[in-house]
């Protein structure tokens, strides 16, 4: 699908918020949207509490691994969503940038991470809706 949009989720450690967002987007959009995630200072592994919270929703993010943010990843993405590290992300003209202010799940219990997970789901659903209407061949309403 050459015209499918591409989304990059970026947080500092690429171990919690961005991985949960990528998991939600893959789960909800399937192959309609290309999904990437990266971190400005990636951790060694995914946050186990984020893994647990996503597993409760039937989404397995255990195979994901933190990746370093590169200029190429940003250039290859149509939408770049930062989560607490916007200043580390290179800016390129023509890209759509959003900053999602979300608490960092690092060091938090599963109760708190569930709230973050659910907030991310709502934001991802809105993102999918905006990308679908933006990429629709006929986005004008019919009467």
MOQUI-V800648 format. One record per residue. N is the residue number from 1. PSI is psi in whole degrees, 0 to 359 (none if undefined). D_FIRST is the distance of its C-alpha to the first C-alpha in whole Angstrom. Layout:
[[N & PSI & D_FIRST] [N & PSI & D_FIRST]]
This chain:
[[1 & 92 & 0] [2 & 335 & 4] [3 & 17 & 6] [4 & 138 & 6] [5 & 158 & 9] [6 & 132 & 11] [7 & 135 & 15] [8 & 123 & 17] [9 & 130 & 21] [10 & 126 & 24] [11 & 175 & 27] [12 & 304 & 30] [13 & 351 & 30] [14 & 40 & 27] [15 & 347 & 29] [16 & 275 & 29] [17 & 309 & 27] [18 & 327 & 24] [19 & 321 & 23] [20 & 318 & 24] [21 & 316 & 22] [22 & 319 & 19] [23 & 315 & 20] [24 & 315 & 20] [25 & 317 & 17] [26 & 317 & 15] [27 & 316 & 18] [28 & 330 & 17] [29 & 347 & 14] [30 & 224 & 12] [31 & 10 & 9] [32 & 339 & 8] [33 & 133 & 9] [34 & 135 & 10] [35 & 132 & 13] [36 & 158 & 16] [37 & 153 & 20] [38 & 169 & 23] [39 & 149 & 27] [40 & 334 & 29] [41 & 75 & 32] [42 & 144 & 30] [43 & 178 & 32] [44 & 332 & 33] [45 & 169 & 31] [46 & 144 & 29] [47 & 119 & 32] [48 & 332 & 33] [49 & 324 & 34] [50 & 319 & 30] [51 & 314 & 29] [52 & 314 & 32] [53 & 320 & 31] [54 & 323 & 28] [55 & 327 & 29] [56 & 337 & 31] [57 & 6 & 28] [58 & 20 & 26] [59 & 121 & 24] [60 & 113 & 25] [61 & 17 & 24] [62 & 335 & 27] [63 & 352 & 24] [64 & 154 & 23] [65 & 145 & 25] [66 & 137 & 26] [67 & 151 & 25] [68 & 141 & 26] [69 & 128 & 24] [70 & 158 & 24] [71 & 322 & 23] [72 & 317 & 20] [73 & 320 & 18] [74 & 314 & 19] [75 & 325 & 18] [76 & 358 & 15] [77 & 144 & 15] [78 & 324 & 14] [79 & 132 & 17] [80 & 121 & 20] [81 & 117 & 22] [82 & 151 & 25] [83 & 73 & 28] [84 & 11 & 31] [85 & 32 & 30] [86 & 326 & 29] [87 & 342 & 32] [88 & 353 & 30] [89 & 126 & 27] [90 & 145 & 26] [91 & 127 & 26] [92 & 139 & 23] [93 & 146 & 23] [94 & 357 & 20] [95 & 150 & 19] [96 & 124 & 20] [97 & 137 & 23] [98 & 146 & 24] [99 & 115 & 27] [100 & 114 & 27] [101 & 109 & 31] [102 & 144 & 31] [103 & 149 & 34] [104 & 126 & 34] [105 & 352 & 34] [106 & 128 & 36] [107 & 3 & 39] [108 & 155 & 39] [109 & 168 & 39] [110 & 328 & 37] [111 & 312 & 38] [112 & 321 & 37] [113 & 330 & 34] [114 & 320 & 33] [115 & 318 & 34] [116 & 313 & 31] [117 & 314 & 29] [118 & 323 & 29] [119 & 316 & 29] [120 & 318 & 26] [121 & 313 & 24] [122 & 317 & 26] [123 & 321 & 24] [124 & 320 & 21] [125 & 318 & 21] [126 & 321 & 22] [127 & 313 & 19] [128 & 314 & 16] [129 & 317 & 18] [130 & 323 & 18] [131 & 323 & 15] [132 & 318 & 14] [133 & 327 & 17] [134 & 323 & 16] [135 & 3 & 12] [136 & 135 & 14] [137 & 331 & 14] [138 & 87 & 18] [139 & 7 & 19] [140 & 137 & 23] [141 & 146 & 25] [142 & 146 & 26] [143 & none & 30]]
